[in-house]
Amino acid sequence: MKTIYLDYGSTTPVRSEVLKESLPYFSKIYGNPSSFHSTGLVAKKEMESARKKIAKILNSEENEIIFTGSGTESINLAIKGIALHELMKGKKGHFITQKTEHDAILETMKWVEKLGFEVTYINVDENGIVKLDELEKAIREDTLLVSIMYANNEIGTIQPIKKIAEIVHTHGKLLHTDACQGAEYLSINTKELDVDLMTINGSKIYAFKGSGVLFKKKNIKIEPLIHGGHQEKNLRSGTENIPAIIALASALEIAKKEKKKESKRLTKLRNYMIKRIEKEIEEVKINGDRKNRLPNNVNVSFYGVEGESILLRLNEEGIRASTGSACSSQSLEPSHVLLAMGLSHELAHGSIRFTLGKTTTKKEIDYTVNKLKKIIPFLRTISSAWNKKEE
């Protein structure tokens, strides 16, 4: 049975071009970039070359790029790093985020709350767009950082980051954005977006899992989370993962070249899939903003059935999808993103996220929708919620 992979929002395969470029750094150019000999200096030169490439793509300075082990680590370094810097001075303060953030943000915010910092969680509208008036009212004199994700990992909604930056900077505060989902398809020009800190990871852009970047303006002071060495300008100790760094730079370069063309292709496929689902399956709801949406995201709720049941049936047919964030897949609770948008628990439980990618074809979309047309009615025949509704 052929596998149809529609879970690119969870992770992407490593591109062949990216893998090819990174292979020499496993066993040929293998030196520790901190070593003061020729083998180490060659590795360092290659690492700095990759940093330069990434800085160019992000329109930043090279010393504003910090290599990390994941997007989650980058987020933790940004938020905890600022909080700990304040604590080292004997101070505390206030953070702002929104209710539909990835758990990497929300759980980190809960952690800083335990340290005595205050956090405000902004509401979103029915499409998942952050309420800008509420955001502006929430900014206080002691606000240290506002963190709003660029594009939502579950529903694909793209936030108006430029407008958010304008509001935040009018009050003289800092803005961080989690751009992990958006880096493949949206502009990540930090000056154009006017962000102060930005997170990117490799596993969403056809590079390696366990790789990430934190862009941080050079004037922002943070404390490291990992101690024991002086790597990454004393902000992230540990021998740098050179193959992953090379892969990350390569993947970002390819994404920049292909972004416009691939986004157009996937938007067409995404809209085609949504149109078929809405036309051919009754009682469905497309979640997220229709216009301001990632080109590869289709998040749909099916009335009267549970997402987990749909996933199991799809998996039997060779189709790989998800009910939301892979990082929360072990939880039986409905999506906090959908609940924040006003969906009922029942409807949120019936949501499926399809995320398309570079190998996705129209034929695969047709196959998936045709299977859904059989799966959903069958599951509804054994659903007490659906049968009660029918009565």
C-alpha positions in Angstrom: 0.0 0.0 0.0 1.3 3.4 -1.0 1.8 5.9 1.9 0.2 9.3 1.4 1.9 11.6 3.8 -0.2 14.6 4.8 1.4 15.5 8.0 4.2 17.9 6.9 3.2 20.2 9.8 4.5 17.6 12.2 7.8 17.0 10.4 9.2 17.0 6.9 11.5 14.4 5.3 15.1 15.6 4.7 15.4 16.8 1.1 17.9 14.8 -1.0 19.8 18.0 -1.8 20.1 18.9 1.8 21.2 15.5 2.9 23.8 15.4 0.1 25.3 18.7 1.2 25.5 17.7 4.9 26.9 14.2 4.5 30.6 15.2 4.3 30.3 16.9 7.8 29.6 13.5 9.5 32.9 11.8 8.7 35.2 14.0 6.6 34.8 17.5 7.9 34.2 16.2 11.5 36.3 18.6 13.7 35.1 20.3 16.8 34.7 24.0 15.8 36.0 25.0 19.2 39.3 23.1 18.7 42.3 25.3 17.9 43.9 23.1 15.2 43.4 22.8 11.4 40.7 20.1 11.6 38.6 22.1 14.0 39.2 25.4 12.3 37.9 24.0 9.0 34.7 22.9 10.7 34.4 26.4 12.3 34.9 28.0 9.0 32.1 25.9 7.5 29.8 26.7 10.4 30.3 30.4 10.2 29.7 30.2 6.4 26.3 28.6 7.2 25.6 31.3 9.8 26.4 33.9 7.2 23.9 32.3 4.7 21.2 32.2 7.3 21.8 35.8 8.4 21.5 36.9 4.8 18.2 35.1 4.4 16.9 36.6 7.7 18.3 40.0 6.8 20.2 40.1 10.1 23.7 40.3 11.3 25.7 37.1 11.8 26.2 37.7 15.5 22.4 37.7 15.8 22.1 34.0 14.8 22.2 31.4 17.7 22.2 27.7 16.8 20.1 25.5 19.0 18.9 21.9 19.2 15.3 22.6 18.2 12.6 25.2 17.8 11.4 24.4 21.3 14.8 25.1 22.7 15.0 28.4 20.8 11.7 29.4 22.3 12.8 28.5 25.8 16.0 30.4 25.4 14.1 33.5 24.2 11.5 33.6 27.0 13.4 32.0 29.9 16.6 33.9 28.9 14.9 37.2 29.3 13.2 36.2 32.5 16.4 34.9 34.1 18.2 38.1 33.0 15.7 40.1 35.0 16.0 37.7 38.0 19.7 38.1 38.0 19.1 41.8 38.5 16.6 41.1 41.3 13.7 42.1 39.2 10.6 40.5 37.7 8.1 41.6 35.2 5.3 40.8 32.7 5.0 38.7 29.5 2.2 38.6 26.9 1.3 35.8 24.6 -2.0 34.5 23.0 -4.1 31.5 23.8 -3.5 29.6 20.5 0.3 29.4 20.8 2.2 26.1 20.5 2.7 24.3 23.8 6.4 25.2 23.6 5.3 28.8 24.3 2.5 28.1 26.7 4.4 25.7 28.9 7.4 28.0 29.0 5.1 30.9 30.1 3.7 28.7 32.8 7.2 28.0 34.0 8.1 31.8 34.2 4.8 32.3 36.2 6.2 29.9 38.8 9.1 32.2 39.2 6.8 35.1 40.0 6.4 36.7 36.6 3.0 37.6 35.4 1.7 36.5 32.0 -1.3 37.8 30.0 -2.9 35.4 27.5 -4.7 37.3 24.7 -7.9 36.0 23.1 -8.3 35.3 19.4 -11.3 35.7 17.1 -13.2 32.9 15.4 -10.5 32.6 12.8 -7.7 32.5 15.2 -6.4 36.0 14.7 -5.1 37.7 17.8 -7.3 40.6 19.0 -5.1 43.6 18.5 -7.0 46.0 20.7 -6.8 43.5 23.6 -3.1 43.1 23.0 -2.4 46.8 23.1 -4.4 47.2 26.3 -2.4 44.4 27.9 1.0 46.1 27.5 2.3 47.5 30.8 5.2 49.5 31.9 6.9 46.3 33.2 6.2 44.2 30.1 9.4 42.4 29.1 8.3 40.5 26.0 5.4 39.9 23.7 5.4 36.5 22.0 3.0 35.9 19.1 3.5 33.0 16.6 3.8 33.9 12.9 1.5 31.1 11.6 -0.5 28.6 13.7 0.7 25.0 13.6 -2.8 23.5 13.9 -5.1 25.8 11.8 -2.6 27.6 9.6 -3.8 31.1 10.5 -1.2 33.7 9.7 -1.0 36.5 12.3 -0.5 40.2 11.2 3.0 40.3 12.6 3.9 43.7 11.1 0.8 45.3 12.8 1.6 43.5 16.1 5.2 44.7 15.9 4.0 48.3 15.4 1.9 48.1 18.5 4.5 46.5 20.6 7.3 48.9 19.5 5.1 51.9 19.9 5.1 51.0 23.6 8.9 50.4 23.5 8.6 46.6 24.1 10.2 43.5 22.5 8.5 41.1 20.1 9.3 37.4 19.7 7.7 35.2 17.0 7.6 31.5 16.6 8.1 31.2 12.8 8.6 27.4 12.7 5.6 26.7 10.6 5.9 29.8 8.4 9.6 29.6 7.4 9.0 27.4 4.4 6.3 29.6 2.9 6.3 33.1 4.3 8.9 35.9 4.4 11.3 35.6 7.3 13.0 38.9 6.7 13.4 40.1 10.3 13.7 43.7 9.3 10.6 43.6 7.1 8.7 41.8 9.9 10.2 44.2 12.5 10.7 41.4 15.1 13.3 41.4 17.9 13.5 37.6 18.3 12.4 34.8 16.0 12.5 31.0 16.2 13.0 28.6 13.3 13.6 24.9 13.3 14.9 22.4 10.8 12.2 19.7 11.0 9.6 21.9 9.4 11.7 22.9 6.4 13.1 19.6 5.1 16.3 19.7 7.2 17.2 17.7 10.3 15.2 17.1 13.4 17.0 18.4 16.4 18.1 21.6 14.8 17.0 25.2 15.3 17.9 28.8 15.3 17.1 31.8 17.5 17.4 35.1 15.9 18.1 37.7 18.6 18.9 41.3 18.1 22.4 41.9 19.4 21.4 44.5 21.9 18.9 42.2 23.7 20.3 40.7 26.9 19.4 37.1 27.8 20.8 34.5 30.2 21.9 31.0 28.8 19.9 27.9 29.8 22.8 25.5 29.2 26.2 26.0 30.9 29.5 24.3 30.5 31.1 25.9 27.4 31.4 29.2 25.6 29.8 28.2 22.3 27.3 30.5 20.5 28.7 33.6 22.2 28.3 32.1 25.7 24.5 31.6 25.1 24.3 28.0 24.2 27.0 25.6 25.5 27.7 22.3 23.8 29.6 21.3 20.7 27.7 22.6 17.7 26.0 20.0 15.4 27.8 20.9 12.2 25.9 18.6 9.8 22.5 19.9 11.1 23.7 23.5 10.8 24.8 22.9 7.2 21.5 21.2 6.5 19.5 24.1 8.0 21.3 26.7 5.9 20.9 24.6 2.8 17.1 24.0 3.4 16.5 27.7 4.0 18.3 28.7 0.8 16.2 26.2 -1.2 13.0 27.4 0.5 13.8 31.0 -0.4 14.3 30.0 -4.1 11.1 27.9 -4.3 8.9 29.8 -1.9 6.7 31.7 -4.4 6.2 28.8 -6.8 5.6 26.1 -4.2 3.2 28.3 -2.2 1.2 28.9 -5.3 1.0 25.2 -6.1 0.1 24.2 -2.6 -2.5 26.9 -2.2 -4.3 25.6 -5.3 -4.2 22.0 -3.9 -5.3 23.2 -0.5 -8.3 25.1 -1.9 -9.2 22.1 -4.1 -9.2 19.8 -1.1 -11.3 22.2 1.0 -13.8 22.6 -1.9 -14.3 18.9 -2.3 -14.6 18.2 1.4 -17.2 21.0 1.9 -19.2 19.9 -1.3 -19.1 16.2 -0.9 -19.3 15.6 2.9 -22.1 16.9 5.0 -21.8 18.7 8.3 -18.1 19.8 8.2 -16.4 23.0 9.4 -13.1 24.4 8.0 -11.1 25.8 10.9 -8.8 28.9 10.6 -8.8 32.0 8.5 -9.7 31.3 4.9 -7.5 34.0 3.4 -4.6 34.6 5.9 -3.7 30.9 6.0 -0.6 28.8 5.3 -0.8 27.4 1.7 -0.4 23.8 2.9 -2.9 23.7 5.8 -6.4 22.1 5.8 -7.9 21.8 9.3 -11.5 20.4 9.3 -14.0 19.3 11.9 -16.5 16.6 11.2 -19.6 16.7 13.2 -20.5 13.6 15.1 -17.2 11.8 15.0 -13.9 11.8 16.9 -10.7 12.7 15.3 -8.8 9.8 16.6 -11.2 7.4 15.0 -10.9 9.1 11.7 -7.1 9.0 12.0 -7.1 5.2 12.6 -9.3 4.6 9.6 -7.1 6.9 7.4 -4.0 5.2 8.6 -5.4 1.8 7.5 -5.8 3.3 4.1 -2.2 4.5 4.0 -3.0 8.1 4.7 -1.0 9.9 7.4 -2.6 13.0 9.0 -3.0 14.3 12.6 -5.5 15.7 15.0 -3.3 18.8 15.7 0.2 19.3 17.1 2.3 16.2 17.2 3.8 17.6 20.4 0.4 17.2 22.0 -0.7 14.0 20.3 -0.6 11.9 23.5 -3.3 14.1 25.1 -6.9 13.1 24.9 -8.0 16.6 25.5 -9.5 18.6 22.6 -7.3 21.1 20.9 -6.8 24.2 23.0 -6.5 26.2 19.7 -10.0 25.2 18.5 -11.5 25.8 22.0 -10.0 29.3 22.1 -11.6 30.0 18.8 -15.0 29.2 20.2 -15.6 25.6 19.0 -17.5 23.2 21.3 -15.6 20.3 22.9 -17.5 17.9 20.7 -16.6 19.7 17.5 -13.0 20.2 18.5 -12.7 16.5 19.2 -13.7 15.8 15.6 -11.0 17.8 13.9 -8.3 16.6 11.6 -5.3 18.5 10.3 -4.0 17.7 6.8 -0.7 19.4 6.0 0.5 19.2 2.4 4.1 19.2 1.2 6.5 19.1 -1.7 5.5 15.6 -2.8 1.7 16.1 -2.5 -0.2 15.6 -5.7 -3.8 16.2 -6.8 -4.2 12.4 -7.2 -3.3 12.0 -3.5 -5.8 14.6 -2.5 -8.5 12.9 -4.6 -7.7 9.5 -3.0 -7.8 11.0 0.5 -11.2 12.8 0.0 -12.7 9.7 -1.6 -11.7 7.7 1.5 -13.1 10.3 3.8 -16.4 10.1 2.0 -16.6 6.5 3.1 -15.0 6.8 6.5 -17.1 9.7 7.9 -20.5 8.2 7.1 -19.5 4.8 8.5 -18.2 6.3 11.8 -21.4 8.4 12.1 -23.5 5.2 11.9 -21.8 4.1 15.2 -21.6 7.5 16.8 -24.0 8.1 19.6 -23.6 11.9 19.2 -24.5 11.7 15.5 -27.4 9.3 16.0 -28.8 11.5 18.7 -28.6 14.5 16.4 -30.4 12.6 13.6 -33.2 11.7 16.0 
